[in-house]
Amino acid sequence: MKPKSLLKPILVIFTIAITVCFMDVSAQDVIILKTGKKVEAKIIEINDVEVKYREYNDPDGIIFTMSRGKIREIRYETGRREKEVPEEMDEAYYVDDGKQAIKLNFFALAGATTILLYEYGLNPGSSLEAALKINGLGFNNDEGKSGFGIDIGYKVKMGSLFRKRDSYRPKHFLAGGYFKPVLGFNHVNFDDGYSYNKYTYVHFGFDFGVQWILRNAVALDLFLGWHYYGGSFDDKYSGDTGSGGDISDGNLFGASNSAVSLGMNIGGVFGKSRPDKKKKGRR
């Protein structure tokens, strides 16, 4: 056989060998931890809480387990990538949950103030809440109160969203304990026929509360907090003016620029959550 006739089969065999070697080197799973460390592995099993794998260089060796809470991303040998999403933040759990609520502060009604609240869930861990105050609309309006106010708050869930560790799903989309920074404005007139006062002030503070959702239809929200306030407080009868008068305005009660906030909000839940199709939950 001529040398040239041997060259072609040798090149074919060499090409096949190189390709097989390359495939063997590249055909591996890579686990990327939140610390940035990469683990070359052969993944055997993935469940809701952990990943089971063998070291890539020891395919018949010990089976290791790793908590999914430590993992940022998994790159499979096929080229597919899967980013880890905390299970309780997986919106697939909340498809049937209402993500909006309209509530009424029942405590405020006793102080001649109606407070209507609208809450919109941004994701399982946070929501926006706006409140409209109508001063003078309620019970016991002996002071001739009138005016209006607006509050804007951002709720951040505290603690695990799951009811307990072995629960099959998290709490409702809007349910749970929370921490809420609040910024507000309030304008109140008092005219009981003997004196006339006008209060205009802003306030900023923090509310801590718990919200329960009953049968995906009723919201019950209890909260307590502290606020700083300041503005114009004019007493036309006595002629006194100041920047930190006493207030008792529905959900705020205080003096000398420091106030306590409290309330019980009850209302209805509506608007189902729609998961982002681009986000993949746990398998």
Secondary structure as UniProt FT lines:
FT   HELIX           3..26
FT   STRAND          29..33
FT   TURN            34..35
FT   STRAND          38..46
FT   STRAND          50..55
FT   TURN            56..57
FT   TURN            59..60
FT   STRAND          64..67
FT   HELIX           68..70
FT   STRAND          71..75
FT   TURN            77..78
FT   STRAND          81..83
FT   HELIX           87..89
FT   HELIX           91..94
FT   TURN            95..96
FT   STRAND          98..105
FT   HELIX           106..109
FT   TURN            110..112
FT   STRAND          113..123
FT   TURN            124..125
FT   STRAND          126..135
FT   TURN            142..143
FT   STRAND          145..157
FT   TURN            165..166
FT   TURN            173..174
FT   STRAND          176..191
FT   STRAND          196..214
FT   TURN            215..217
FT   STRAND          218..235
FT   TURN            236..238
FT   STRAND          241..242
FT   STRAND          247..248
FT   STRAND          252..255
FT   TURN            256..257
FT   STRAND          258..272
FT   TURN            277..278
//
